[in-house]
Amino acid sequence: MKLSDSFDAKRLRPRQPRNWGARLAAGLSALLATLGILLAMAGFAGLLGNYEALAELNANRPLSGILTAVGLLLLWAGVRFWRRSRIRLRRGRELNLSPHLMKKHD
């Protein structure tokens, strides 16, 4: 196959500037998931009621339950946002080919 002078292989994988927004979103979502883990652990410890350091949570069972639920919700949201931002970070490395040239994955 003869290569013409107009062919440029760099067109297939262009170098784009780094996506700092997606990196920042990944870091913030990891912090959100960490906060969710910590809140869920504190709420669960308050539900157990054996720790003197959590005297307020030991006395207030509904607050401990709400804290546990909010912690689990933050954990779920943080993991979900982290996965989305990781997908966005990896998407920039794909080849720029037409969809009909790609293999079909069923």
Rosetta blueprint (number, residue, H / E / L):
1 M L
2 K L
3 L L
4 S L
5 D L
6 S L
7 F L
8 D L
9 A H
10 K H
11 R H
12 L L
13 R L
14 P L
15 R L
16 Q L
17 P L
18 R L
19 N L
20 W H
21 G H
22 A H
23 R H
24 L H
25 A H
26 A H
27 G H
28 L H
29 S H
30 A H
31 L H
32 L H
33 A H
34 T H
35 L H
36 G H
37 I H
38 L H
39 L H
40 A H
41 M H
42 A H
43 G H
44 F H
45 A H
46 G H
47 L H
48 L H
49 G L
50 N L
51 Y L
52 E H
53 A H
54 L H
55 A H
56 E H
57 L H
58 N H
59 A H
60 N L
61 R H
62 P H
63 L H
64 S H
65 G H
66 I H
67 L H
68 T H
69 A H
70 V H
71 G H
72 L H
73 L H
74 L H
75 L H
76 W H
77 A H
78 G H
79 V H
80 R H
81 F H
82 W H
83 R H
84 R H
85 S H
86 R H
87 I H
88 R H
89 L H
90 R H
91 R H
92 G L
93 R L
94 E L
95 L L
96 N L
97 L L
98 S L
99 P H
100 H H
101 L H
102 M L
103 K L
104 K L
105 H L
106 D L
